[in-house]
Amino acid sequence: MLQKHFLCRSEDLDVGGTGLRFEVQKDGEKRPAFAVRSTAGISAFLNRCGHRDLELDWSPGEFFDLEGRLLICATHGALYDPQTGACKGGPCNGVGLHPLFVTEEGGLVYLTDVNYSLVSNETP
């Protein structure tokens, strides 16, 4: 049976807007993560740049570039596709973000990744 861990209400994530920071756990190790909404829908990733082992957001929950189109690492400017996490430019050199499975249903967003459990979430 698919485990669903509540993250936030759908309305809490605007296209190109502030994302939701949360923490997941795998094999006893806690890892920061985030969810955002793009024109393609809601996506979630581990909050680790493909270029360096640093969190992306330049301010808590701020993951998008100024145009709200691409995810950007605040430290070195690596750019990522908000739907897939693929490297789109900058120093990430083809190394993308690690995606997490999320589901949106009934106006709510859930973490549904079988490899990770939810430790905590922060509402936007």
SVG drawing of the C-alpha trace seen along z (x, -y; Angstrom):
<svg xmlns="http://www.w3.org/2000/svg" viewBox="-11 -38 42 40">
<polyline fill="none" stroke="black" stroke-width="0.4" points="0.0,0.0 1.3,-3.5 2.2,-5.6 1.1,-9.2 2.8,-11.9 1.0,-15.2 3.2,-18.1 0.9,-21.1 -2.3,-22.4 -2.1,-22.7 -2.9,-26.5 0.2,-27.0 2.5,-26.5 2.2,-29.1 3.7,-28.7 7.3,-30.1 6.7,-31.2 8.0,-30.2 8.6,-26.5 8.0,-24.3 11.0,-23.1 10.8,-19.8 13.0,-17.0 13.0,-13.4 14.8,-10.3 16.3,-7.3 18.3,-4.6 18.3,-6.6 19.9,-9.7 17.9,-12.9 18.1,-15.0 16.6,-18.4 14.1,-18.5 11.7,-20.9 8.6,-21.1 7.7,-23.7 5.1,-24.4 6.0,-25.2 3.7,-25.4 4.1,-21.6 2.8,-21.0 4.3,-20.2 7.7,-18.6 10.0,-17.8 13.7,-17.2 16.4,-16.7 17.7,-20.2 21.2,-19.5 22.9,-21.2 24.3,-18.9 27.4,-21.1 28.3,-21.2 26.7,-19.6 24.8,-22.8 21.2,-23.7 19.8,-25.6 17.5,-28.3 18.9,-31.8 16.3,-32.5 14.1,-29.9 11.8,-28.5 13.2,-30.7 14.3,-28.3 13.3,-30.0 15.3,-32.5 14.0,-36.0 11.7,-35.1 10.2,-32.1 11.1,-29.7 14.2,-27.7 15.4,-26.6 18.7,-28.2 21.4,-27.4 22.0,-30.6 25.7,-29.8 27.1,-29.3 24.1,-29.9 23.6,-26.4 20.2,-26.2 17.7,-23.3 14.5,-22.4 11.7,-22.7 9.8,-19.6 12.7,-17.1 15.6,-18.6 17.8,-18.3 20.8,-20.6 20.0,-23.5 23.1,-25.6 25.8,-26.9 28.4,-24.9 26.2,-21.7 27.9,-20.2 25.0,-17.9 24.4,-16.7 20.7,-17.2 18.8,-17.3 17.5,-14.1 13.7,-13.9 11.2,-12.7 7.8,-11.4 4.9,-13.6 1.1,-13.4 -1.4,-16.1 -5.0,-15.1 -8.1,-16.7 -6.3,-20.0 -3.5,-18.5 0.1,-17.6 1.7,-14.4 5.1,-12.8 4.6,-9.4 8.2,-8.3 8.7,-4.7 12.4,-5.3 11.9,-8.3 9.8,-9.0 8.8,-12.5 10.5,-13.8 9.1,-17.3 7.7,-20.0 7.5,-23.8 4.4,-25.5 5.1,-28.4"/>
</svg>
